Amino acid sequence: MGTVAVGGVTIGYDDSAGEGDAPGGGSTGPVPLLLVHGHPFDRTMWAPQAAAFGAARRVVVPDLRGYGASTVQPGRTGLDVFAGDLAALLDALGIPRAVLCGLSMGGQVVLEFQRRFAGRVAGLVLADTFAQAETEAGRKERYDRAAVLERDGMAAYAHGVLDSMVGPATVRDRPEVAAHVLRMMLGAPPLGAAAALRGRAERPDYTPTLARIAVPTLVAVGRDDVFTPVSDARFLHEHIAGSRLVVVEGAGHLPNLEQPAAFDAALADLLAAVDAAADGAADGAGPGGS
């Protein structure tokens, strides 16, 4: 694990470029991949994808501020703050452009990054997430939950939502995955998780930005996701021209952990499309290109 100081905090991250033969972040080789975790998790939720893709391309997996090995700041952390941290992290690692893959809250962070730094985005993966602003009832619920987490800690919340975070098939057939998800939630710092909840309560509506996305995009969702159902994924797919929709069978809110083979196959297709587009752009910029 590495650390970098950005925006007044320390961000912990894993970087496959420092762990073997994965290519760096320059103008040659596969486009780097940045994996953005959801709430209330940490970078270990991407362990299957880091293992699957880290040998062939640069894969960077950070802990968002308030989670994992990164600095915890109380109060409210907006999606714009998370996106700014990621841009600063890429700067520190010398990565000008990357594929951004985010799940749940991480998907909304990715949408904010796309809104602010579109030129740095080579491709998008929006997993188990949605674009709309919070409803008034949802806003109140997030603030109320933040207060409870600060007062009581993570245990009651983590145990209460576990069966919604992962699908019934996962609980039955892959108890080690459910145990990993529970450990992440129990280990999340309550102050950081509460700050993120308040930030999400105030998020903008990203729907108007979807039509401006012009890079290869994968929309993925677990068939049994009760937090962000398939209808939310279809909305994203229908509003992002040329996007691909993949519904992962036998998965709930965390298909990358519950059904990694299916998720990774879809991600591999997206990365191949991004790399092909990057190679075509490089060829067109060469002698005689336009």
MARMARFI-488006 format. One record per residue (C-alpha): z, y, x; residue number from 1. Coordinates in steps of 0.001 Angstrom, whole numbers, always signed. Layout:
N
<<Z, Y, X>, NUM>
...
! end
This chain:
290
<<+0, +0, +0>, 1>
<<-745, +3544, +1113>, 2>
<<+646, +6876, -8>, 3>
<<-831, +10354, -145>, 4>
<<+659, +13727, -1082>, 5>
<<-1274, +15433, -3871>, 6>
<<-300, +18167, -6290>, 7>
<<+3289, +18287, -5081>, 8>
<<+3893, +14564, -5570>, 9>
<<+3356, +11332, -3646>, 10>
<<+841, +8869, -5061>, 11>
<<+1058, +5203, -4110>, 12>
<<-2179, +3231, -4052>, 13>
<<-3939, +124, -2815>, 14>
<<-7302, +502, -1062>, 15>
<<-9444, -2517, -259>, 16>
<<-11108, -566, +2563>, 17>
<<-7875, -991, +4472>, 18>
<<-7439, -4646, +3573>, 19>
<<-10452, -6418, +5057>, 20>
<<-14216, -6067, +5039>, 21>
<<-14758, -3967, +1920>, 22>
<<-17214, -1098, +2486>, 23>
<<-15976, +2452, +2757>, 24>
<<-16726, +5403, +532>, 25>
<<-19703, +6940, +2302>, 26>
<<-23295, +7254, +1149>, 27>
<<-24211, +3635, +1972>, 28>
<<-23092, +427, +356>, 29>
<<-21785, -233, -3144>, 30>
<<-20279, +2650, -5088>, 31>
<<-16434, +2607, -4850>, 32>
<<-14402, +1571, -7881>, 33>
<<-11264, +3423, -9041>, 34>
<<-9015, +1482, -11441>, 35>
<<-6644, +3511, -13658>, 36>
<<-3725, +1717, -15312>, 37>
<<-2331, +2270, -18791>, 38>
<<+1142, +3007, -20167>, 39>
<<+3753, +1824, -19362>, 40>
<<+2268, -221, -16536>, 41>
<<+1434, +188, -12852>, 42>
<<-1353, -624, -10444>, 43>
<<-536, -4361, -10472>, 44>
<<-2158, -4647, -13896>, 45>
<<-5483, -4587, -12008>, 46>
<<-4620, -7428, -9600>, 47>
<<-7375, -9761, -10902>, 48>
<<-10043, -7075, -10566>, 49>
<<-8873, -5928, -7130>, 50>
<<-9104, -9540, -5962>, 51>
<<-12478, -10151, -7623>, 52>
<<-14261, -7028, -6380>, 53>
<<-12339, -5785, -3338>, 54>
<<-14157, -7891, -761>, 55>
<<-17616, -6559, -1663>, 56>
<<-16891, -2896, -2422>, 57>
<<-14182, -336, -1922>, 58>
<<-11625, -657, -4720>, 59>
<<-8857, +1949, -5030>, 60>
<<-5948, +1227, -7366>, 61>
<<-3342, +4008, -7698>, 62>
<<-44, +4294, -9481>, 63>
<<-250, +7342, -11705>, 64>
<<+2498, +9913, -11156>, 65>
<<+5620, +8780, -12954>, 66>
<<+4848, +5080, -12483>, 67>
<<+5161, +2388, -9833>, 68>
<<+5410, +3731, -6296>, 69>
<<+4439, +7303, -7228>, 70>
<<+6747, +10275, -7707>, 71>
<<+8518, +10524, -11045>, 72>
<<+8504, +13954, -12665>, 73>
<<+10377, +14542, -15926>, 74>
<<+9192, +16717, -18782>, 75>
<<+5533, +16409, -19784>, 76>
<<+2580, +15124, -17776>, 77>
<<-779, +15974, -19310>, 78>
<<-3952, +13972, -18905>, 79>
<<-5363, +16926, -16963>, 80>
<<-2593, +16470, -14386>, 81>
<<-3354, +12775, -14006>, 82>
<<-7077, +13523, -13638>, 83>
<<-6396, +16197, -11039>, 84>
<<-4251, +13756, -9070>, 85>
<<-7092, +11230, -9050>, 86>
<<-9609, +13801, -7845>, 87>
<<-7232, +14811, -5047>, 88>
<<-6687, +11155, -4133>, 89>
<<-10448, +10583, -3866>, 90>
<<-10681, +13697, -1712>, 91>
<<-7960, +12405, +584>, 92>
<<-9755, +9053, +903>, 93>
<<-13149, +10643, +1572>, 94>
<<-14736, +9299, -1618>, 95>
<<-17114, +11848, -3197>, 96>
<<-18171, +9711, -6177>, 97>
<<-16877, +6556, -7825>, 98>
<<-16983, +4295, -10838>, 99>
<<-13894, +5019, -12924>, 100>
<<-12361, +2216, -14969>, 101>
<<-9406, +2995, -17223>, 102>
<<-7524, +1040, -19870>, 103>
<<-5630, +2542, -22820>, 104>
<<-3970, +5732, -21501>, 105>
<<-5968, +5122, -18323>, 106>
<<-9144, +5324, -20393>, 107>
<<-8093, +8711, -21699>, 108>
<<-7340, +9834, -18146>, 109>
<<-10868, +8712, -17243>, 110>
<<-12322, +10702, -20150>, 111>
<<-10448, +13782, -18914>, 112>
<<-11746, +13158, -15388>, 113>
<<-15275, +12883, -16784>, 114>
<<-14782, +16150, -18667>, 115>
<<-13583, +18023, -15579>, 116>
<<-15389, +16283, -12710>, 117>
<<-18527, +14769, -14206>, 118>
<<-20459, +15098, -10950>, 119>
<<-18031, +12729, -9248>, 120>
<<-18494, +9953, -11822>, 121>
<<-21098, +7281, -11065>, 122>
<<-20123, +5011, -13952>, 123>
<<-17432, +4547, -16577>, 124>
<<-15427, +1681, -18007>, 125>
<<-13449, +2580, -21121>, 126>
<<-11229, -355, -22040>, 127>
<<-9009, -584, -25108>, 128>
<<-8879, +3175, -25563>, 129>
<<-10007, +5883, -27975>, 130>
<<-11328, +9417, -27810>, 131>
<<-9763, +11251, -30742>, 132>
<<-6886, +13715, -30541>, 133>
<<-3468, +12675, -31789>, 134>
<<-2638, +12969, -35470>, 135>
<<+388, +15014, -36483>, 136>
<<+2287, +11818, -37338>, 137>
<<+1252, +10231, -34059>, 138>
<<+2269, +13324, -32135>, 139>
<<+5762, +13236, -33644>, 140>
<<+6031, +9498, -32966>, 141>
<<+5200, +9964, -29282>, 142>
<<+7766, +12730, -28855>, 143>
<<+10397, +10677, -30673>, 144>
<<+9649, +7609, -28538>, 145>
<<+9839, +9704, -25371>, 146>
<<+13324, +10844, -26326>, 147>
<<+14400, +7251, -27005>, 148>
<<+13061, +6039, -23649>, 149>
<<+14933, +8773, -21815>, 150>
<<+18124, +7956, -23678>, 151>
<<+18021, +4164, -23826>, 152>
<<+15650, +3032, -21088>, 153>
<<+12667, +689, -21299>, 154>
<<+14198, -2653, -22299>, 155>
<<+14195, -2433, -26096>, 156>
<<+10723, -897, -26167>, 157>
<<+9270, -3437, -23723>, 158>
<<+10587, -6470, -25580>, 159>
<<+9624, -4958, -28923>, 160>
<<+5946, -4365, -28100>, 161>
<<+5189, -7339, -25842>, 162>
<<+3657, -9419, -28636>, 163>
<<+1390, -6468, -29474>, 164>
<<+381, -5730, -25886>, 165>
<<-1031, -9223, -25401>, 166>
<<-2720, -11444, -27944>, 167>
<<-1175, -14538, -29562>, 168>
<<-3363, -16849, -27456>, 169>
<<-2035, -15245, -24282>, 170>
<<+1596, -15679, -25278>, 171>
<<+890, -19318, -26110>, 172>
<<-1482, -20366, -23332>, 173>
<<-788, -17952, -20455>, 174>
<<+2940, -17192, -20481>, 175>
<<+2759, -16032, -16854>, 176>
<<+509, -13144, -17950>, 177>
<<+2925, -12149, -20711>, 178>
<<+5754, -12297, -18160>, 179>
<<+3824, -9997, -15794>, 180>
<<+3216, -7501, -18592>, 181>
<<+6904, -7542, -19511>, 182>
<<+7934, -6994, -15870>, 183>
<<+5657, -3969, -15581>, 184>
<<+7071, -2416, -18746>, 185>
<<+10683, -3099, -17772>, 186>
<<+10010, -1619, -14331>, 187>
<<+8426, +1602, -15596>, 188>
<<+10611, +4672, -14886>, 189>
<<+11784, +5976, -18280>, 190>
<<+11413, +9639, -17256>, 191>
<<+7831, +9100, -16094>, 192>
<<+6879, +7098, -19165>, 193>
<<+8403, +9742, -21453>, 194>
<<+6560, +12542, -19666>, 195>
<<+3273, +10706, -20129>, 196>
<<+3951, +10151, -23825>, 197>
<<+4472, +13873, -24341>, 198>
<<+1281, +14617, -22441>, 199>
<<-738, +12214, -24568>, 200>
<<+706, +13761, -27712>, 201>
<<-970, +17035, -26721>, 202>
<<-4308, +15600, -25552>, 203>
<<-7576, +17165, -26700>, 204>
<<-10227, +15473, -28820>, 205>
<<-12725, +13958, -26396>, 206>
<<-15272, +13154, -29109>, 207>
<<-17440, +16232, -28352>, 208>
<<-17671, +15206, -24685>, 209>
<<-19018, +11709, -25363>, 210>
<<-22594, +12836, -25958>, 211>
<<-22627, +14409, -22486>, 212>
<<-21886, +11143, -20674>, 213>
<<-25051, +10235, -18804>, 214>
<<-23915, +7456, -16456>, 215>
<<-23800, +3681, -17021>, 216>
<<-20869, +3032, -19338>, 217>
<<-19066, -110, -20453>, 218>
<<-16825, -53, -23508>, 219>
<<-14563, -3126, -23571>, 220>
<<-11874, -4212, -26011>, 221>
<<-9808, -7282, -26779>, 222>
<<-10733, -8883, -30091>, 223>
<<-7060, -8984, -31135>, 224>
<<-6042, -5518, -29903>, 225>
<<-3706, -3989, -32496>, 226>
<<-3190, -680, -30661>, 227>
<<-6847, +251, -30154>, 228>
<<-8835, -2060, -32422>, 229>
<<-12497, -2985, -32150>, 230>
<<-13369, -117, -34508>, 231>
<<-12180, +2384, -31877>, 232>
<<-14396, +740, -29277>, 233>
<<-17369, +815, -31639>, 234>
<<-16809, +4539, -32134>, 235>
<<-17034, +5115, -28385>, 236>
<<-20087, +2864, -28092>, 237>
<<-21898, +4645, -30917>, 238>
<<-21225, +8083, -29425>, 239>
<<-22111, +7291, -25783>, 240>
<<-25855, +6850, -25449>, 241>
<<-26880, +3691, -23636>, 242>
<<-23361, +2299, -23405>, 243>
<<-22652, -1419, -23628>, 244>
<<-19936, -2783, -25922>, 245>
<<-18127, -5998, -24963>, 246>
<<-15522, -7549, -27262>, 247>
<<-13358, -9963, -25275>, 248>
<<-12351, -12988, -27310>, 249>
<<-8827, -14358, -27024>, 250>
<<-7376, -11066, -25784>, 251>
<<-5204, -8286, -27134>, 252>
<<-4645, -4883, -25532>, 253>
<<-5013, -6099, -21925>, 254>
<<-8218, -8154, -21703>, 255>
<<-8478, -7628, -17946>, 256>
<<-5283, -9688, -17545>, 257>
<<-5589, -11981, -20545>, 258>
<<-9226, -13025, -20045>, 259>
<<-10107, -11830, -16531>, 260>
<<-13246, -13968, -16182>, 261>
<<-14858, -12420, -19262>, 262>
<<-13710, -8912, -18366>, 263>
<<-14875, -9253, -14768>, 264>
<<-18300, -10521, -15835>, 265>
<<-18811, -7398, -17949>, 266>
<<-17493, -5171, -15160>, 267>
<<-19803, -6852, -12639>, 268>
<<-22806, -6074, -14848>, 269>
<<-21745, -2433, -15077>, 270>
<<-21268, -2176, -11313>, 271>
<<-24689, -3737, -10711>, 272>
<<-26257, -1104, -12966>, 273>
<<-24425, +1674, -11127>, 274>
<<-25452, +362, -7722>, 275>
<<-29075, +34, -8856>, 276>
<<-29048, +3618, -10118>, 277>
<<-27523, +4823, -6849>, 278>
<<-30114, +2922, -4813>, 279>
<<-32914, +4384, -6930>, 280>
<<-31590, +7893, -6475>, 281>
<<-31330, +7353, -2723>, 282>
<<-34932, +6076, -2564>, 283>
<<-36155, +9038, -4584>, 284>
<<-34421, +11465, -2240>, 285>
<<-36136, +10024, +801>, 286>
<<-39410, +11149, +2389>, 287>
<<-41969, +11757, -303>, 288>
<<-39339, +11559, -3045>, 289>
<<-38753, +14217, -5653>, 290>
! end
